[in-house]
Amino acid sequence: MKCYDIAIIGAGMAGATLALAVDRLCNGQLHIAVIEAHQINQPQAHPGFDSRAIALSYGTVSILQRLKLWHHFENIVTAITDIEVSDRGHLGLANITSEQENVEALGYVVELENVGRIYQQALNDCPTIDYFCPAKVAHIERTIDKVTVSLNDGQMFETRLLVAADGALSESCQQLNVPLQEIDFEQFAVIANVCTEIQPQGRAFERFTESGPVAFLPMSQGRSSVVWCMSESRAQQIMQADETTLMTALQKDFGWRLGKITKVGKPACYPLLLRYRDSVVSHRFAIVGNAAQTLHPIAGQGFNLGIRDVISLAEEVSSAYQLHGDIGCYSMLSHYRQRRECDRKQTMSLTSSLVHCFSNHWPAMRIGRNLGLLAINHLPYIKQPIVKRTMGLVER
């Protein structure tokens, strides 16, 4: 039976990045298996590489550069040079600019479908990675020094470390009885790409409304990617509306900072929940990305938090390999868990607090949040910690 050093379930952003990160940090000395349920040659069908766009923070870009993966992205990203945060109908306004922070960009926007194609090619080109696709894990059996994995097509192999990177409802976590905590924000996100009268030119916007936040991220060809949060009943109405009605409603919530909204692409909709697992390790088993935690998109932190999971685990694997060779041992997993604990808790807490603070119309809360936005703009000691977390410059 073939034996791998590490086997990763899921080849979305977290799983693919982890496989390539381990390969880079261990100089191609480890044998890696990646198991993916969705067809490799159909990235549009992969739920992790759908029509959405995501914001890569400055810290995430630094990680990808260190791993020599950034060159894959350079030609398909759009820079974020300015971020404006506002509260509809009120004076509170905060601005963060790349010029103020003395960086080329605060982050970059990338379309997931493009990333899917790039990562699949990179995995195929890596001689130390075996890609099982399409394949699902049928059974997992753990002993003291190894994990035996059985696939649904009858193939079997052993590994010293198994990693779950198969999304929020991770089947591998379910098989190993790792409990999932869930908090329903009672909101839905409508996502779409839009064209506006004024091109965004690197400007991103987060605008808070009584029904939920709406974010505009700059994209190529003068487009913006919209994440529009609202109640379930309103989301159903929006999804059934014609383009003119949809544009009118979006214009009302977002305002006129980019002029008139001239076109809206086909929208998609999904529920917003905080899903997380208290423990990200078990015997010879680690969890990364959305399988570890799935956040509300209010601050664009979810993917970037997942990448910090990935690089932390890859570094611990590399250290364990260099020290004694057993990359699935208890001490390695314990170090990974300890490293991720503070960042995970703080980011989940911050995101949830923002949802509760900005998604209501209580007068006292409205006054408080607008004073807070004004303070961010004028008080550096308040602004800098927020900017650092927005840019992904946090300890991990």
C-alpha positions as CSV (number, residue, x, y, z in Angstrom):
1,M,0.0,0.0,0.0
2,K,1.4,3.4,-0.9
3,C,2.3,5.7,2.0
4,Y,2.2,9.5,1.9
5,D,3.7,12.0,4.3
6,I,0.6,14.2,4.2
7,A,-2.8,13.7,2.6
8,I,-5.1,16.7,2.1
9,I,-8.8,16.4,1.5
10,G,-10.0,19.2,-0.7
11,A,-8.3,21.1,-3.4
12,G,-10.0,24.5,-3.1
13,M,-8.0,27.6,-2.1
14,A,-6.9,26.3,1.3
15,G,-6.1,22.7,0.3
16,A,-4.3,23.6,-2.9
17,T,-2.3,26.4,-1.2
18,L,-1.4,24.0,1.6
19,A,-0.1,21.3,-0.8
20,L,2.0,23.7,-2.7
21,A,3.3,25.4,0.5
22,V,4.4,22.1,2.1
23,D,6.1,21.2,-1.1
24,R,8.0,24.5,-1.2
25,L,8.9,24.7,2.4
26,C,10.1,21.1,2.5
27,N,12.1,21.5,-0.8
28,G,10.1,18.8,-2.6
29,Q,11.1,16.1,-0.1
30,L,7.6,15.0,1.1
31,H,5.1,12.9,-0.8
32,I,1.7,14.6,-0.8
33,A,-1.8,13.3,-1.7
34,V,-4.6,15.6,-2.6
35,I,-8.2,14.2,-2.8
36,E,-10.8,16.3,-4.6
37,A,-14.4,15.4,-5.3
38,H,-14.9,17.7,-8.2
39,Q,-13.6,17.3,-11.7
40,I,-10.2,18.8,-12.2
41,N,-11.0,20.0,-15.8
42,Q,-14.3,21.7,-14.8
43,P,-13.3,24.5,-12.3
44,Q,-16.6,26.3,-12.9
45,A,-18.3,23.3,-11.2
46,H,-16.1,23.5,-8.1
47,P,-17.9,25.2,-5.2
48,G,-14.6,26.7,-4.0
49,F,-13.9,28.2,-7.4
50,D,-17.2,29.7,-8.3
51,S,-18.2,33.1,-9.7
52,R,-17.2,35.0,-6.5
53,A,-14.4,37.4,-6.2
54,I,-12.3,37.6,-3.0
55,A,-10.0,40.2,-1.5
56,L,-6.5,39.0,-0.7
57,S,-5.0,41.0,2.1
58,Y,-1.5,42.5,2.1
59,G,-0.5,39.8,4.5
60,T,-1.8,37.0,2.3
61,V,0.0,38.4,-0.7
62,S,3.2,38.5,1.4
63,I,2.7,34.8,2.2
64,L,2.1,33.9,-1.4
65,Q,5.2,35.8,-2.5
66,R,7.3,33.9,0.1
67,L,5.9,30.6,-1.2
68,K,6.8,31.7,-4.8
69,L,3.1,31.4,-5.8
70,W,2.3,35.1,-6.3
71,H,3.6,35.2,-9.9
72,H,0.6,33.0,-10.8
73,F,-1.7,35.7,-9.6
74,E,-0.1,38.9,-10.7
75,N,-1.8,39.1,-14.1
76,I,-5.3,38.3,-12.8
77,V,-5.6,40.6,-9.8
78,T,-6.9,44.1,-9.3
79,A,-5.2,46.3,-6.7
80,I,-7.2,47.8,-3.8
81,T,-5.6,51.2,-3.1
82,D,-8.4,52.9,-1.1
83,I,-11.0,51.5,1.3
84,E,-14.0,53.7,2.4
85,V,-16.2,52.6,5.2
86,S,-19.5,54.5,5.8
87,D,-22.9,54.3,7.4
88,R,-25.9,55.1,5.1
89,G,-27.7,58.2,6.1
90,H,-25.1,59.3,8.7
91,L,-21.9,61.3,8.9
92,G,-19.6,58.6,10.0
93,L,-16.9,57.9,7.5
94,A,-13.5,56.2,7.6
95,N,-10.8,56.0,4.9
96,I,-7.8,53.8,4.6
97,T,-5.4,54.4,1.7
98,S,-2.3,52.6,0.4
99,E,-0.5,56.0,0.3
100,Q,-1.1,56.5,4.1
101,E,0.2,53.0,4.8
102,N,3.2,53.4,2.4
103,V,2.4,50.3,0.4
104,E,1.7,49.7,-3.2
105,A,-1.8,48.2,-2.4
106,L,-3.8,47.4,0.7
107,G,-4.8,44.1,-1.0
108,Y,-5.9,42.6,-4.3
109,V,-9.2,41.3,-5.7
110,V,-9.1,38.0,-7.6
111,E,-11.9,36.0,-9.3
112,L,-12.1,32.5,-7.8
113,E,-12.7,30.8,-11.1
114,N,-9.4,32.1,-12.5
115,V,-7.6,30.9,-9.3
116,G,-9.1,27.4,-9.8
117,R,-7.5,27.0,-13.2
118,I,-4.1,28.3,-12.0
119,Y,-4.0,26.0,-8.9
120,Q,-5.1,22.9,-10.8
121,Q,-2.2,23.5,-13.3
122,A,0.3,24.1,-10.5
123,L,-0.8,20.9,-8.7
124,N,-0.5,18.9,-11.9
125,D,3.0,20.2,-12.6
126,C,4.3,19.2,-9.1
127,P,6.0,15.8,-9.3
128,T,5.7,15.1,-5.5
129,I,1.9,15.6,-5.5
130,D,-0.5,12.8,-6.4
131,Y,-4.0,14.2,-7.3
132,F,-7.0,11.9,-6.8
133,C,-9.8,13.5,-8.7
134,P,-12.7,13.0,-8.8
135,A,-12.6,11.0,-5.6
136,K,-14.2,11.0,-2.2
137,V,-13.0,9.6,1.1
138,A,-15.2,6.7,2.0
139,H,-13.4,5.6,5.2
140,I,-10.7,6.8,7.6
141,E,-9.0,4.5,10.1
142,R,-6.3,5.8,12.5
143,T,-3.7,3.9,14.4
144,I,-0.8,5.2,16.6
145,D,1.6,6.0,13.8
146,K,-0.5,6.3,10.6
147,V,-3.9,7.0,9.0
148,T,-5.4,4.6,6.4
149,V,-7.6,6.3,3.9
150,S,-10.1,4.4,1.6
151,L,-11.5,6.2,-1.4
152,N,-14.9,5.6,-3.0
153,D,-13.3,4.1,-6.1
154,G,-11.6,1.3,-4.0
155,Q,-8.2,2.9,-3.8
156,M,-6.4,2.9,-0.4
157,F,-3.3,4.5,0.9
158,E,-1.6,5.4,4.2
159,T,-0.5,8.8,5.5
160,R,1.2,10.2,8.5
161,L,-0.9,13.3,8.6
162,L,-4.4,13.8,7.3
163,V,-5.7,17.4,6.7
164,A,-9.3,18.5,6.2
165,A,-9.6,21.3,3.7
166,D,-13.0,20.3,2.4
167,G,-15.1,23.2,3.4
168,A,-17.5,24.3,6.1
169,L,-19.5,21.1,6.1
170,S,-16.4,18.9,6.0
171,E,-17.3,15.3,5.5
172,S,-13.9,14.2,6.9
173,C,-14.5,16.1,10.1
174,Q,-17.9,14.5,10.3
175,Q,-16.4,11.0,9.8
176,L,-14.0,11.7,12.7
177,N,-16.7,13.2,14.9
178,V,-15.2,16.6,15.2
179,P,-18.1,18.8,16.3
180,L,-19.2,21.8,14.4
181,Q,-20.6,25.0,16.1
182,E,-23.0,27.2,14.2
183,I,-24.4,30.7,14.7
184,D,-27.0,31.9,12.3
185,F,-26.7,35.6,11.5
186,E,-30.2,35.5,10.0
187,Q,-28.8,37.2,6.9
188,F,-28.3,36.2,3.3
189,A,-25.6,37.5,0.9
190,V,-26.5,38.4,-2.7
191,I,-23.4,38.5,-4.8
192,A,-23.1,39.9,-8.3
193,N,-20.7,41.8,-10.6
194,V,-21.8,45.3,-11.6
195,C,-20.8,48.1,-13.9
196,T,-21.0,51.7,-12.8
197,E,-20.9,55.1,-14.4
198,I,-17.6,55.9,-12.6
199,Q,-15.0,53.2,-12.7
200,P,-13.8,52.1,-9.2
201,Q,-10.0,52.6,-10.0
202,G,-8.8,50.6,-7.0
203,R,-11.4,51.9,-4.6
204,A,-13.2,49.4,-2.3
205,F,-16.3,50.4,-0.3
206,E,-18.0,48.9,2.8
207,R,-21.3,50.6,3.4
208,F,-23.5,49.7,6.4
209,T,-27.3,49.8,6.2
210,E,-30.1,48.9,8.6
211,S,-30.6,45.6,6.8
212,G,-26.9,44.7,6.5
213,P,-23.7,45.8,4.9
214,V,-23.0,46.1,1.2
215,A,-19.4,45.9,-0.1
216,F,-18.0,46.8,-3.5
217,L,-14.6,45.4,-4.5
218,P,-12.8,46.8,-7.6
219,M,-12.3,44.3,-10.5
220,S,-10.8,44.3,-13.9
221,Q,-12.5,46.1,-16.9
222,G,-14.0,48.7,-14.6
223,R,-16.3,46.3,-12.9
224,S,-17.0,45.8,-9.1
225,S,-17.8,42.7,-7.2
226,V,-20.7,43.2,-4.9
227,V,-21.5,41.4,-1.6
228,W,-24.9,42.6,-0.5
229,C,-26.2,41.4,2.9
230,M,-29.9,41.4,3.9
231,S,-32.7,39.4,5.4
232,E,-33.8,36.1,3.9
233,S,-37.2,37.6,2.8
234,R,-35.6,40.5,1.1
235,A,-33.0,38.3,-0.6
236,Q,-35.8,36.2,-2.1
237,Q,-37.4,39.4,-3.5
238,I,-34.1,40.6,-4.9
239,M,-33.4,37.2,-6.5
240,Q,-36.8,37.3,-8.2
241,A,-36.6,40.9,-9.3
242,D,-35.8,42.1,-12.8
243,E,-32.5,43.9,-13.5
244,T,-33.9,47.4,-13.3
245,T,-35.6,46.7,-9.9
246,L,-32.4,45.1,-8.6
247,M,-30.3,48.1,-9.7
248,T,-32.7,50.6,-8.1
249,A,-32.6,48.7,-4.8
250,L,-28.8,48.4,-4.8
251,Q,-28.4,52.0,-5.8
252,K,-30.5,53.1,-2.8
253,D,-28.4,51.0,-0.4
254,F,-25.0,51.8,-1.8
255,G,-25.4,55.4,-2.8
256,W,-23.8,57.3,-5.7
257,R,-20.1,57.2,-4.9
258,L,-19.5,55.4,-8.2
259,G,-22.3,57.2,-10.0
260,K,-25.2,55.3,-11.5
261,I,-25.1,51.5,-11.5
262,T,-25.5,50.7,-15.2
263,K,-25.4,46.9,-15.3
264,V,-25.8,44.0,-12.9
265,G,-24.6,40.4,-13.8
266,K,-26.6,37.3,-12.8
267,P,-26.8,37.3,-9.0
268,A,-26.3,34.4,-6.6
269,C,-27.4,34.0,-3.0
270,Y,-26.3,32.1,0.0
271,P,-27.0,32.1,3.8
272,L,-24.6,33.8,6.2
273,L,-23.5,31.8,9.3
274,L,-20.6,31.6,11.5
275,R,-19.4,28.0,11.5
276,Y,-16.4,26.9,13.5
277,R,-14.7,23.9,15.2
278,D,-13.4,24.5,18.7
279,S,-10.4,22.2,18.1
280,V,-8.5,22.3,14.8
281,V,-6.5,19.1,15.6
282,S,-7.1,15.5,16.5
283,H,-4.9,12.4,16.4
284,R,-2.9,12.7,13.2
285,F,-5.5,15.1,11.8
286,A,-5.5,18.8,11.3
287,I,-8.2,21.3,10.0
288,V,-7.6,24.4,7.9
289,G,-9.6,27.1,6.0
290,N,-13.4,27.0,5.9
291,A,-13.4,23.5,7.5
292,A,-11.9,25.2,10.6
293,Q,-14.1,28.3,10.4
294,T,-16.4,30.1,8.0
295,L,-17.0,33.7,8.7
296,H,-19.5,36.4,7.8
297,P,-18.0,38.4,4.8
298,I,-18.5,41.8,6.5
299,A,-14.8,42.5,6.8
300,G,-13.4,40.2,4.1
301,Q,-11.4,38.2,6.7
302,G,-12.5,34.6,6.0
303,F,-10.1,33.5,3.3
304,N,-7.2,35.5,4.7
305,L,-7.7,33.8,8.1
306,G,-7.7,30.4,6.3
307,I,-4.4,31.2,4.6
308,R,-2.9,32.0,7.9
309,D,-4.0,28.5,9.0
310,V,-2.4,27.1,5.9
311,I,1.0,28.7,6.3
312,S,1.1,28.0,10.0
313,L,0.5,24.3,9.5
314,A,2.9,24.2,6.6
315,E,5.6,25.8,8.7
316,E,5.0,23.3,11.6
317,V,5.1,20.4,9.1
318,S,8.4,21.7,7.8
319,S,9.9,22.1,11.3
320,A,8.8,18.6,12.3
321,Y,10.2,17.1,9.2
322,Q,13.6,18.8,9.7
323,L,13.7,17.8,13.4
324,H,12.7,14.2,13.4
325,G,10.7,13.3,10.3
326,D,7.3,12.5,11.9
327,I,5.1,15.3,10.6
328,G,1.9,13.9,12.2
329,C,3.2,13.7,15.7
330,Y,1.4,15.1,18.8
331,S,3.9,17.9,19.4
332,M,3.6,19.3,15.8
333,L,-0.2,19.3,16.0
334,S,-0.1,20.9,19.5
335,H,2.1,23.7,18.2
336,Y,-0.2,24.3,15.3
337,R,-3.3,24.4,17.6
338,Q,-1.6,26.9,19.9
339,R,-0.4,29.1,17.1
340,R,-3.8,29.5,15.6
341,E,-5.9,29.9,18.8
342,C,-5.5,33.6,19.4
343,D,-5.8,34.7,15.8
344,R,-8.9,32.5,15.2
345,K,-10.7,33.7,18.3
346,Q,-9.9,37.4,17.7
347,T,-10.9,37.4,14.1
348,M,-14.2,35.5,14.7
349,S,-15.0,37.8,17.6
350,L,-14.3,40.9,15.6
351,T,-16.3,39.8,12.6
352,S,-19.3,38.8,14.7
353,S,-19.2,42.1,16.7
354,L,-19.2,44.1,13.5
355,V,-22.3,42.2,12.3
356,H,-24.2,43.0,15.5
357,C,-22.9,46.6,15.7
358,F,-23.7,47.7,12.1
359,S,-26.7,45.6,11.2
360,N,-29.3,47.3,13.3
361,H,-31.1,50.6,13.7
362,W,-31.0,51.2,17.5
363,P,-30.4,55.0,18.0
364,A,-27.6,54.5,20.6
365,M,-25.8,52.0,18.4
366,R,-26.1,54.3,15.4
367,I,-24.5,57.2,17.3
368,G,-21.8,54.9,18.8
369,R,-20.8,53.4,15.5
370,N,-20.7,56.8,13.7
371,L,-18.5,58.2,16.4
372,G,-16.3,55.2,16.0
373,L,-15.9,55.7,12.3
374,L,-15.0,59.4,12.9
375,A,-12.5,58.3,15.6
376,I,-10.9,55.8,13.2
377,N,-10.2,58.7,10.7
378,H,-8.8,61.1,13.3
379,L,-7.1,59.0,16.1
380,P,-4.1,57.0,14.9
381,Y,-4.0,54.8,18.1
382,I,-7.5,53.6,17.3
383,K,-6.9,53.4,13.5
384,Q,-3.7,51.5,13.4
385,P,-4.8,48.2,15.0
386,I,-7.8,48.1,12.7
387,V,-5.7,48.8,9.6
388,K,-3.2,46.1,10.6
389,R,-6.0,43.5,10.9
390,T,-7.6,44.6,7.7
391,M,-4.3,44.2,5.9
392,G,-3.7,40.8,7.5
393,L,-0.6,41.9,9.5
394,V,-1.3,39.9,12.6
395,E,0.6,37.4,14.6
396,R,0.0,33.8,13.7
